[in-house]
Amino acid sequence: MGAVSSACRCCSDVPVQKKSLPVSAAPDKKKGRSAARTATSEGQRRANLEVKSGGFSLKNFSATNNLRIDDCYELSAKIVGEGAFGQVRTAKDRSTKQMRAVKIIQKSAAGQVKKMMEEIEIISLLDHPNIVRLYESFQDRKSVFLIMEWCDGGELFERIVEAGTFNEVVAATCVKQMFLAVNYLHQNLIIHRDLKPENFLVATKAPIEKAALKLIDFGISKRIKSGETAKTKTGTPNYIAPEIMNGRYNEKVDIWSLGVITYIMLSGLQPFNGKTVDEILQAVQRAKVDTERGPWKRMSNNGKGFIKALLQKNPSGRPSAQQVLQHVWFEAVSKSADVDMGWLDLSHLRTFAKFNKVKKAALTIVASQLSDKRIDDLKNLFLSLDDNGDGTLSIRELKEGLKGAGVKIPKDLAAVLEEVDTDGSGVLDYTEFLAATLDYKVYSQESIVWAAFRKFDVDNSGSIDKVELLSVLGDAEFKESLSMCGDHEKVAQLFEEIDVNGDGIIDFDEFLAMVREAEEQARDIEVTKSERKRQESEGEPKRQVTKEKSPRSKKKREDSRSPKVSDAELKIGPCRKRRGSKDGHGLVQP
């Protein structure tokens, strides 16, 4: 066995094979409820991540930005990653001051640009705490820029090299996160095809056992139909599954790759090695794995069984990602990662459910912009509630979580979740959960709200009109309501809620007031709850807690500006420009 290393990709095509590979049973399951759950459900498949009529998803907000990248981000000169056709650099958002990673591909590499467009198409659909986020993209005459989540903890590969080996608990902690990401992909009929330690980033500089892992690089990922097989020979030789070289395979190739990564973590050695690519591929084809000598002598039987299950040569004998998550090897991780759900309640969910579509979209964007450090508790709660590990929350899972927290389950829970489920998938996705449960204090930060406003301001004019609103939330139902032949009362009501000066457009002040009104409603709920608890503790009779209506709800703002806000009021964010500015440089200085 050789030391840890990485090799280049090898690619070629062979004729399409229509026959699909059979599905296996799990080689090792937990007893009791987990085993029953595995037997009855493979997860909640998301109908190919399609958005139902009347809904919206994160893809609505990751479109190409028409500004120049320098208008919105300060690009660093430091290159943190480099390849044959591009590079990765860091950048600071000029308005929020948050760090981002920027993947840059030269347009002269036509094939790579096509792959990047395919990567954008896939990653813009994904919403999981262990998958890196795509925020937006830019283009100029020479390059395409992807603005992505920045993970300052480096590559998992670097952590493995630094440590030499991981003990079984630390390794299991990492591997479980990898399988949560991959199970989410597989439930939604996506094969990654290039899983390796370099393609898992560590979110923070914290010790590896305390940091989140993020899956990256979807450049050769593939969306398939149920029962369909892939044909392209692609991947990294040390991590490639044997059946890829035969030109007929399914999602089980990702299981094999994670088996190789796990082997490396535990032993510090490559299971399949050679001096050349051909020798490596020959070793992979033989699929002989040593789990008895050297470092494996001190390994648990569960750890050895886990490796053997993942590295079975016949893919029909390999477990699915959903089945792997039930393996007994993860029991120690589950016990050490229990989350206190005692504070879980439905007040924020109920408030969010009552918001109009624009307000829900704004808060969804706000939630998507936040770093892991700011939403760590909510992320852990989401993962704890996600009982089957498919990356979404069903009403059954939420009911079980509420029951476990000792919270009474209301009769209208299904109706509340239907309103919170903004993409109409039938389950709560990660960012939907965050948007509906965020601390109201987050909504008050102008820089974060400005980032949300910028998503709606498609032409970068400093305001949002009906056409822009339609382009961002442009489903058939919403389009009909905004058309000239639609329901004028519905259109008027929607804009009256936001466009308080009645000029037919939404400026940033109005947008910020709308979001902060959500903050006020959430704060009122907290005050009401605190008052009721105080009354109960002091033995006072319960009485209704009321508040004065917001000035926004009493009457329209009297300072009706025409036709736009003044220059002084445009001093919101460094990326904001005067209306009518065509060159992207009309920035207002403080």
C-alpha positions as CSV (number, residue, x, y, z in Angstrom):
1,M,0.0,0.0,0.0
2,G,1.2,3.4,-0.8
3,A,1.1,6.7,1.0
4,V,-1.7,9.2,0.6
5,S,-1.6,10.9,-2.9
6,S,-3.8,12.2,-5.7
7,A,-3.7,11.6,-9.4
8,C,-5.2,13.3,-12.5
9,R,-8.5,12.5,-14.1
10,C,-8.8,10.2,-17.1
11,C,-11.7,10.6,-19.5
12,S,-13.1,8.8,-22.6
13,D,-16.5,7.7,-23.9
14,V,-18.0,4.3,-24.6
15,P,-21.4,3.3,-26.1
16,V,-24.5,3.8,-23.9
17,Q,-25.6,0.8,-21.9
18,K,-29.3,0.9,-21.0
19,K,-29.3,-1.9,-18.4
20,S,-29.4,-0.7,-14.8
21,L,-27.5,-2.3,-12.0
22,P,-29.5,-4.0,-9.2
23,V,-29.9,-2.5,-5.7
24,S,-28.3,-4.1,-2.7
25,A,-29.4,-4.7,0.9
26,A,-27.4,-3.1,3.7
27,P,-24.7,-5.4,5.0
28,D,-25.0,-4.0,8.5
29,K,-27.9,-2.1,10.2
30,K,-28.7,-0.7,13.5
31,K,-31.3,-2.6,15.5
32,G,-34.8,-1.3,16.4
33,R,-36.3,1.8,15.0
34,S,-33.4,2.7,12.7
35,A,-33.5,-0.7,11.0
36,A,-37.2,-0.4,10.5
37,R,-36.8,3.0,9.0
38,T,-34.2,1.7,6.6
39,A,-36.4,-1.1,5.5
40,T,-39.4,1.1,4.8
41,S,-37.9,4.2,3.3
42,E,-34.9,5.2,1.2
43,G,-35.6,8.9,1.8
44,Q,-37.9,11.6,0.4
45,R,-37.0,11.9,-3.3
46,R,-37.5,15.5,-4.3
47,A,-39.1,15.0,-7.8
48,N,-35.7,15.9,-9.4
49,L,-35.6,19.1,-7.4
50,E,-38.4,20.7,-9.5
51,V,-40.2,23.7,-8.0
52,K,-44.0,23.4,-7.9
53,S,-46.3,26.0,-9.4
54,G,-46.5,29.1,-7.1
55,G,-43.2,28.3,-5.4
56,F,-39.5,29.5,-5.5
57,S,-36.2,28.0,-4.7
58,L,-32.6,29.1,-4.2
59,K,-32.0,28.8,-7.9
60,N,-34.2,31.9,-8.4
61,F,-31.5,33.9,-6.5
62,S,-28.3,32.6,-8.1
63,A,-28.7,34.0,-11.6
64,T,-25.8,35.8,-13.4
65,N,-25.3,39.3,-12.0
66,N,-25.2,42.0,-14.7
67,L,-22.7,44.2,-12.8
68,R,-19.0,43.9,-13.1
69,I,-17.6,41.6,-10.3
70,D,-15.4,44.5,-9.1
71,D,-18.5,46.6,-8.4
72,C,-19.6,44.1,-5.7
73,Y,-16.5,42.3,-4.6
74,E,-12.9,43.1,-3.6
75,L,-11.0,40.3,-5.3
76,S,-7.8,39.2,-3.5
77,A,-4.6,38.9,-5.4
78,K,-3.9,35.7,-3.5
79,I,-4.6,32.5,-5.5
80,V,-5.9,29.7,-3.2
81,G,-6.4,27.1,-5.9
82,E,-5.2,26.7,-9.5
83,G,-5.8,24.4,-12.4
84,A,-5.0,24.2,-16.1
85,F,-8.0,26.4,-17.1
86,G,-8.6,28.6,-14.1
87,Q,-8.1,29.5,-10.5
88,V,-9.8,30.1,-7.2
89,R,-9.3,33.3,-5.3
90,T,-10.9,34.9,-2.2
91,A,-13.0,38.0,-2.3
92,K,-14.8,40.3,0.1
93,D,-18.4,41.3,-0.4
94,R,-18.3,45.1,-0.5
95,S,-21.7,45.5,1.3
96,T,-21.7,42.6,3.8
97,K,-17.9,42.4,4.3
98,Q,-18.2,38.6,4.2
99,M,-15.5,36.5,2.6
100,R,-16.3,34.4,-0.5
101,A,-14.5,32.0,-2.7
102,V,-14.4,32.9,-6.4
103,K,-13.9,30.2,-9.0
104,I,-12.6,31.8,-12.3
105,I,-12.6,30.0,-15.6
106,Q,-11.2,31.5,-18.8
107,K,-13.7,31.6,-21.7
108,S,-10.9,30.6,-24.1
109,A,-11.2,27.1,-22.6
110,A,-14.6,26.4,-24.3
111,G,-15.0,22.9,-22.9
112,Q,-14.3,24.1,-19.4
113,V,-16.8,26.9,-19.7
114,K,-19.4,24.4,-20.8
115,K,-18.6,22.2,-17.7
116,M,-18.9,25.3,-15.5
117,M,-22.3,26.1,-16.9
118,E,-23.4,22.5,-16.1
119,E,-21.9,22.9,-12.6
120,I,-23.9,26.1,-12.1
121,E,-27.0,24.3,-13.2
122,I,-26.5,21.5,-10.7
123,I,-25.1,23.4,-7.7
124,S,-27.8,26.1,-7.9
125,L,-30.4,23.4,-7.2
126,L,-28.6,22.0,-4.1
127,D,-29.5,23.0,-0.5
128,H,-27.7,21.1,2.2
129,P,-25.5,22.0,5.2
130,N,-22.6,19.7,3.9
131,I,-22.6,21.1,0.4
132,V,-21.0,24.4,-0.5
133,R,-23.3,27.2,-1.5
134,L,-23.3,29.1,-4.8
135,Y,-24.4,32.7,-4.3
136,E,-24.2,34.2,-7.8
137,S,-22.1,34.4,-10.9
138,F,-20.6,37.1,-13.1
139,Q,-19.2,37.2,-16.6
140,D,-17.0,39.5,-18.5
141,R,-15.4,39.3,-22.0
142,K,-12.7,36.9,-20.9
143,S,-13.9,35.0,-17.8
144,V,-16.8,33.4,-15.9
145,F,-16.8,33.9,-12.1
146,L,-18.6,31.7,-9.6
147,I,-19.2,33.3,-6.2
148,M,-19.2,30.5,-3.6
149,E,-19.1,29.9,0.1
150,W,-15.7,30.4,1.6
151,C,-14.3,27.7,3.8
152,D,-11.2,28.9,5.6
153,G,-10.3,25.5,7.2
154,G,-8.7,24.2,4.0
155,E,-9.0,20.9,2.3
156,L,-9.8,17.6,4.1
157,F,-6.7,16.2,2.3
158,E,-4.5,18.7,4.1
159,R,-6.0,17.7,7.5
160,I,-5.3,14.0,6.7
161,V,-1.7,14.6,5.7
162,E,-1.2,16.8,8.8
163,A,-2.7,14.2,11.2
164,G,-1.3,11.0,9.5
165,T,-4.4,9.0,10.6
166,F,-7.7,9.7,12.4
167,N,-9.0,7.6,15.2
168,E,-12.3,5.9,14.5
169,V,-14.5,8.4,16.3
170,V,-13.0,11.3,14.4
171,A,-13.1,9.5,11.1
172,A,-16.7,8.4,11.7
173,T,-17.6,12.0,12.4
174,C,-16.2,13.1,9.1
175,V,-17.4,10.2,7.1
176,K,-21.0,10.6,8.3
177,Q,-21.0,14.2,7.1
178,M,-19.8,13.0,3.7
179,F,-22.6,10.4,3.4
180,L,-25.2,13.0,4.4
181,A,-24.1,15.1,1.5
182,V,-23.9,12.2,-0.9
183,N,-27.2,10.7,0.2
184,Y,-28.9,14.1,-0.5
185,L,-27.4,14.0,-4.0
186,H,-28.4,10.4,-4.7
187,Q,-32.0,11.0,-3.4
188,N,-32.2,13.7,-6.0
189,L,-30.7,11.5,-8.8
190,I,-27.2,13.2,-9.0
191,I,-23.9,11.3,-9.1
192,H,-20.9,13.3,-8.1
193,R,-18.3,11.1,-9.8
194,D,-15.2,12.8,-8.3
195,L,-15.3,12.3,-4.5
196,K,-11.8,12.6,-3.0
197,P,-10.3,14.4,0.1
198,E,-9.5,17.4,-2.0
199,N,-13.1,17.9,-2.9
200,F,-14.2,18.2,0.8
201,L,-13.5,21.5,2.4
202,V,-13.3,22.2,6.1
203,A,-15.7,25.1,6.9
204,T,-13.6,26.6,9.8
205,K,-10.1,26.3,11.3
206,A,-11.6,24.4,14.3
207,P,-10.3,20.9,15.0
208,I,-11.6,18.5,12.3
209,E,-13.9,16.7,14.7
210,K,-15.7,20.0,15.5
211,A,-15.8,21.5,12.0
212,A,-18.3,21.0,9.2
213,L,-17.3,19.4,5.9
214,K,-18.5,20.9,2.6
215,L,-18.6,19.0,-0.7
216,I,-17.4,21.0,-3.7
217,D,-16.5,20.6,-7.4
218,F,-19.6,19.4,-9.4
219,G,-17.8,19.9,-12.7
220,I,-18.2,16.3,-13.8
221,S,-21.3,15.5,-11.8
222,K,-24.3,14.0,-13.7
223,R,-28.0,14.1,-13.3
224,I,-29.6,10.8,-14.2
225,K,-33.1,9.4,-14.4
226,S,-34.3,6.6,-12.1
227,G,-32.8,3.3,-13.2
228,E,-30.5,5.0,-15.8
229,T,-26.8,4.2,-16.0
230,A,-23.9,6.5,-16.9
231,K,-21.3,5.7,-19.5
232,T,-18.4,8.3,-19.3
233,K,-15.1,7.0,-17.9
234,T,-14.2,9.8,-15.6
235,G,-12.8,10.5,-12.1
236,T,-9.5,10.4,-10.2
237,P,-7.7,7.0,-10.6
238,N,-7.0,6.4,-6.9
239,Y,-10.7,6.9,-6.1
240,I,-12.4,5.5,-9.2
241,A,-14.8,2.5,-8.9
242,P,-14.0,-0.6,-11.0
243,E,-17.3,-0.5,-12.9
244,I,-16.5,3.0,-14.3
245,M,-13.9,1.4,-16.5
246,N,-16.5,-0.9,-18.0
247,G,-18.6,2.1,-19.0
248,R,-21.8,1.2,-17.2
249,Y,-22.4,2.4,-13.7
250,N,-24.8,4.1,-11.3
251,E,-24.6,6.2,-8.1
252,K,-22.8,3.3,-6.3
253,V,-19.5,4.6,-7.7
254,D,-19.7,7.4,-5.1
255,I,-20.0,4.8,-2.3
256,W,-16.8,3.2,-3.5
257,S,-15.0,6.5,-3.5
258,L,-16.1,7.3,0.0
259,G,-14.8,3.8,1.0
260,V,-11.4,4.7,-0.3
261,I,-11.4,8.0,1.6
262,T,-12.4,6.2,4.8
263,Y,-9.6,3.7,4.3
264,I,-7.1,6.5,3.9
265,M,-8.4,8.3,7.1
266,L,-8.0,5.2,9.2
267,S,-4.7,3.9,7.9
268,G,-2.9,6.8,6.3
269,L,-2.5,4.5,3.2
270,Q,-4.0,4.3,-0.3
271,P,-5.8,1.0,-0.7
272,F,-5.1,0.9,-4.5
273,N,-1.7,2.2,-5.6
274,G,0.9,2.0,-8.4
275,K,3.7,3.9,-10.1
276,T,1.6,4.8,-13.1
277,V,-2.1,5.5,-13.8
278,D,-2.4,2.1,-15.5
279,E,-1.0,0.3,-12.5
280,I,-3.4,2.1,-10.2
281,L,-6.4,1.2,-12.4
282,Q,-5.3,-2.4,-12.5
283,A,-5.2,-2.5,-8.7
284,V,-8.6,-1.0,-8.6
285,Q,-9.9,-3.7,-11.0
286,R,-8.5,-6.4,-8.7
287,A,-10.3,-4.8,-5.8
288,K,-8.2,-6.6,-3.1
289,V,-8.3,-4.7,0.1
290,D,-6.1,-5.4,3.1
291,T,-7.9,-4.8,6.5
292,E,-5.8,-7.2,8.6
293,R,-2.2,-6.1,8.6
294,G,-0.4,-3.0,10.0
295,P,-2.7,-0.3,11.3
296,W,-5.8,-2.5,10.8
297,K,-4.7,-4.8,13.7
298,R,-5.9,-2.2,16.2
299,M,-9.1,-1.4,14.3
300,S,-12.6,-2.4,15.5
301,N,-14.5,-5.1,13.7
302,N,-17.2,-2.5,12.9
303,G,-14.6,-0.3,11.3
304,K,-13.3,-3.2,9.2
305,G,-16.8,-4.3,8.3
306,F,-17.6,-0.8,7.2
307,I,-14.6,-0.6,4.8
308,K,-15.4,-4.1,3.3
309,A,-19.0,-3.1,2.7
310,L,-18.1,0.1,0.8
311,L,-15.3,-1.5,-1.2
312,Q,-17.2,-4.5,-2.6
313,K,-16.2,-4.9,-6.3
314,N,-19.7,-5.9,-7.3
315,P,-21.8,-2.7,-7.1
316,S,-24.9,-4.8,-6.4
317,G,-23.4,-5.8,-3.1
318,R,-22.5,-2.3,-2.1
319,P,-25.0,-0.5,0.2
320,S,-26.8,2.7,-0.8
321,A,-25.8,6.0,0.9
322,Q,-29.1,5.8,2.9
323,Q,-28.2,2.3,4.1
324,V,-24.7,3.3,5.0
325,L,-26.0,6.0,7.4
326,Q,-27.6,3.2,9.5
327,H,-24.3,1.3,10.0
328,V,-23.4,0.5,13.6
329,W,-20.0,2.2,13.1
330,F,-21.7,5.6,13.4
331,E,-23.3,4.8,16.8
332,A,-20.5,6.4,18.8
333,V,-20.9,9.6,16.7
334,S,-24.7,9.6,17.2
335,K,-24.3,9.4,21.0
336,S,-21.8,12.2,21.1
337,A,-23.7,14.5,18.8
338,D,-27.1,14.7,20.6
339,V,-28.7,18.1,20.3
340,D,-30.9,19.8,22.9
341,M,-34.2,20.4,21.3
342,G,-35.9,21.7,24.4
343,W,-36.3,25.2,23.0
344,L,-38.0,24.0,19.8
345,D,-41.4,25.6,19.2
346,L,-43.6,26.7,16.3
347,S,-43.8,30.5,17.0
348,H,-41.3,31.5,14.3
349,L,-42.7,29.0,11.8
350,R,-46.2,30.4,12.4
351,T,-45.0,33.9,11.9
352,F,-43.1,33.1,8.7
353,A,-46.1,31.2,7.3
354,K,-48.2,34.4,7.4
355,F,-45.7,36.5,5.4
356,N,-46.4,37.3,1.7
357,K,-44.3,35.7,-1.0
358,V,-41.9,38.6,-1.4
359,K,-41.1,38.8,2.3
360,K,-40.6,35.0,2.5
361,A,-38.2,35.3,-0.5
362,A,-36.3,38.1,1.2
363,L,-35.8,36.2,4.4
364,T,-34.8,33.1,2.4
365,I,-32.0,35.1,0.8
366,V,-31.0,36.5,4.2
367,A,-30.8,33.0,5.6
368,S,-28.7,31.8,2.7
369,Q,-26.1,34.6,3.1
370,L,-25.2,33.7,6.7
371,S,-22.1,31.8,7.6
372,D,-22.1,28.5,9.5
373,K,-20.8,30.2,12.6
374,R,-24.0,32.3,12.9
375,I,-26.4,29.5,12.3
376,D,-24.6,26.6,14.0
377,D,-27.4,25.8,16.5
378,L,-30.1,25.8,13.8
379,K,-27.9,23.7,11.5
380,N,-27.4,21.1,14.2
381,L,-31.1,21.2,15.0
382,F,-32.0,20.6,11.4
383,L,-29.6,17.6,11.1
384,S,-31.0,16.1,14.4
385,L,-34.6,16.4,13.1
386,D,-33.7,14.9,9.8
387,D,-34.2,11.4,11.0
388,N,-33.6,9.5,7.7
389,G,-30.7,11.7,6.7
390,D,-32.1,12.7,3.3
391,G,-31.4,16.5,3.8
392,T,-35.1,17.5,4.2
393,L,-37.7,17.5,7.0
394,S,-41.0,15.8,6.6
395,I,-44.0,16.5,8.7
396,R,-43.4,13.1,10.4
397,E,-39.9,14.1,11.3
398,L,-41.0,17.4,12.7
399,K,-43.7,15.8,14.7
400,E,-41.3,13.4,16.2
401,G,-38.9,16.2,17.1
402,L,-41.7,18.2,18.7
403,K,-42.8,15.2,20.7
404,G,-39.2,14.5,21.8
405,A,-38.9,18.1,23.0
406,G,-42.2,17.8,25.0
407,V,-44.0,20.3,22.7
408,K,-47.7,19.8,22.0
409,I,-48.3,19.1,18.4
410,P,-50.9,21.5,17.0
411,K,-53.7,20.3,14.7
412,D,-52.8,22.8,12.0
413,L,-49.1,21.8,11.8
414,A,-49.5,20.4,8.2
415,A,-51.0,23.8,7.1
416,V,-48.2,25.8,8.7
417,L,-45.5,23.6,7.0
418,E,-47.3,24.0,3.6
419,E,-46.9,27.8,3.9
420,V,-43.2,27.5,5.0
421,D,-42.4,25.1,2.2
422,T,-41.8,27.9,-0.3
423,D,-40.7,25.6,-3.2
424,G,-43.8,23.4,-2.9
425,S,-41.7,20.2,-2.6
426,G,-43.8,18.7,0.2
427,V,-40.9,18.8,2.7
428,L,-38.8,21.5,4.4
429,D,-35.5,22.1,2.7
430,Y,-32.5,23.4,4.7
431,T,-32.7,27.1,3.9
432,E,-36.5,27.1,4.2
433,F,-36.0,25.8,7.8
434,L,-33.4,28.5,8.5
435,A,-35.5,31.3,7.0
436,A,-38.5,30.3,9.2
437,T,-36.5,29.9,12.4
438,L,-33.8,32.6,12.3
439,D,-33.4,34.9,15.3
440,Y,-35.2,38.1,14.5
441,K,-32.1,40.1,15.4
442,V,-30.5,39.0,12.1
443,Y,-33.2,40.8,10.1
444,S,-32.1,44.2,11.4
445,Q,-28.6,44.2,9.8
446,E,-28.8,46.6,6.8
447,S,-25.7,45.0,5.0
448,I,-27.3,41.5,5.0
449,V,-30.7,42.9,3.9
450,W,-28.9,44.9,1.2
451,A,-27.5,41.6,-0.2
452,A,-31.1,40.3,-0.5
453,F,-32.3,43.6,-2.1
454,R,-29.6,43.3,-4.7
455,K,-31.0,39.9,-5.8
456,F,-34.3,41.5,-6.7
457,D,-32.8,44.6,-8.3
458,V,-31.9,42.8,-11.6
459,D,-31.0,45.9,-13.6
460,N,-29.0,47.4,-10.7
461,S,-31.0,50.6,-10.8
462,G,-31.4,51.0,-7.1
463,S,-35.1,50.0,-7.1
464,I,-37.3,47.0,-7.8
465,D,-40.2,47.2,-10.2
466,K,-42.9,44.6,-11.1
467,V,-41.0,43.2,-14.0
468,E,-37.9,42.5,-11.8
469,L,-40.1,40.9,-9.2
470,L,-41.5,38.7,-11.9
471,S,-38.1,37.7,-13.2
472,V,-37.0,36.6,-9.7
473,L,-40.2,34.9,-8.6
474,G,-41.4,34.2,-12.1
475,D,-43.6,31.1,-11.9
476,A,-46.8,30.9,-13.9
477,E,-49.2,31.8,-11.1
478,F,-47.2,34.9,-10.1
479,K,-46.8,36.0,-13.7
480,E,-50.5,35.8,-14.2
481,S,-51.2,37.9,-11.1
482,L,-48.8,40.6,-12.3
483,S,-50.0,40.7,-15.9
484,M,-52.4,43.4,-17.2
485,C,-55.2,40.9,-17.5
486,G,-54.6,39.5,-14.0
487,D,-56.2,40.3,-10.7
488,H,-55.5,44.0,-10.2
489,E,-56.6,43.9,-6.6
490,K,-54.1,41.2,-5.8
491,V,-51.3,43.2,-7.5
492,A,-52.3,46.4,-5.7
493,Q,-52.4,44.6,-2.4
494,L,-49.0,43.0,-2.8
495,F,-47.3,46.3,-3.8
496,E,-49.2,48.4,-1.2
497,E,-47.7,46.2,1.5
498,I,-44.1,47.1,0.4
499,D,-44.4,50.2,-1.8
500,V,-45.6,52.5,0.9
501,N,-45.0,55.8,-1.0
502,G,-47.1,54.5,-3.9
503,D,-44.7,55.3,-6.7
504,G,-44.9,51.9,-8.3
505,I,-41.4,50.8,-7.4
506,I,-39.7,49.4,-4.3
507,D,-36.6,51.3,-3.0
508,F,-34.2,50.0,-0.4
509,D,-35.9,51.9,2.5
510,E,-39.2,50.2,1.7
511,F,-37.6,46.8,1.3
512,L,-35.7,47.2,4.6
513,A,-38.9,48.3,6.4
514,M,-40.7,45.2,5.0
515,V,-38.0,42.9,6.4
516,R,-37.8,44.7,9.7
517,E,-41.5,44.4,10.1
518,A,-40.9,40.7,10.1
519,E,-38.4,41.3,12.9
520,E,-41.0,43.3,14.8
521,Q,-43.6,40.5,14.6
522,A,-41.0,37.9,15.7
523,R,-40.0,40.2,18.6
524,D,-43.7,40.6,19.6
525,I,-44.0,36.8,19.9
526,E,-40.9,36.6,22.1
527,V,-42.3,39.4,24.3
528,T,-45.7,37.6,24.5
529,K,-44.0,34.3,25.5
530,S,-41.9,36.0,28.1
531,E,-44.8,37.8,29.6
532,R,-46.9,34.6,29.8
533,K,-44.1,32.8,31.5
534,R,-43.7,35.6,34.0
535,Q,-47.5,35.5,34.7
536,E,-47.4,31.8,35.2
537,S,-44.4,31.9,37.5
538,E,-46.0,34.7,39.6
539,G,-49.4,33.1,39.6
540,E,-51.1,35.9,37.8
541,P,-54.2,35.3,35.7
542,K,-53.3,35.1,32.0
543,R,-54.2,38.2,29.9
544,Q,-53.7,39.0,26.3
545,V,-50.5,40.9,25.5
546,T,-51.1,43.6,22.8
547,K,-48.9,46.1,21.0
548,E,-49.5,49.3,19.1
549,K,-49.6,48.8,15.4
550,S,-46.6,49.6,13.3
551,P,-46.7,53.1,11.7
552,R,-46.3,51.2,8.4
553,S,-49.6,49.4,9.0
554,K,-51.5,52.6,10.1
555,K,-50.9,54.7,7.0
556,K,-48.7,55.2,4.1
557,R,-45.5,57.2,4.5
558,E,-46.3,60.9,3.9
559,D,-43.0,61.8,2.3
560,S,-44.0,60.6,-1.1
561,R,-40.8,60.9,-3.1
562,S,-41.0,61.4,-6.8
563,P,-39.9,59.7,-8.8
564,K,-37.1,58.1,-6.7
565,V,-35.4,58.5,-3.3
566,S,-32.9,61.3,-2.9
567,D,-29.1,60.8,-3.3
568,A,-28.7,61.1,0.5
569,E,-31.0,58.2,1.0
570,L,-29.1,56.1,-1.4
571,K,-26.1,55.9,0.9
572,I,-26.8,52.3,1.9
573,G,-24.2,50.0,0.5
574,P,-20.9,50.3,-1.3
575,C,-22.4,48.3,-4.3
576,R,-25.4,50.6,-4.6
577,K,-25.5,53.0,-7.5
578,R,-27.7,55.9,-8.6
579,R,-30.7,55.1,-10.7
580,G,-29.9,55.5,-14.4
581,S,-26.2,54.8,-14.0
582,K,-25.2,52.7,-17.0
583,D,-21.5,52.0,-16.4
584,G,-21.7,50.5,-12.9
585,H,-19.5,53.2,-11.4
586,G,-22.2,55.5,-10.1
587,L,-21.5,54.7,-6.5
588,V,-22.6,57.1,-3.8
589,Q,-19.9,58.0,-1.3
590,P,-20.8,58.5,2.4
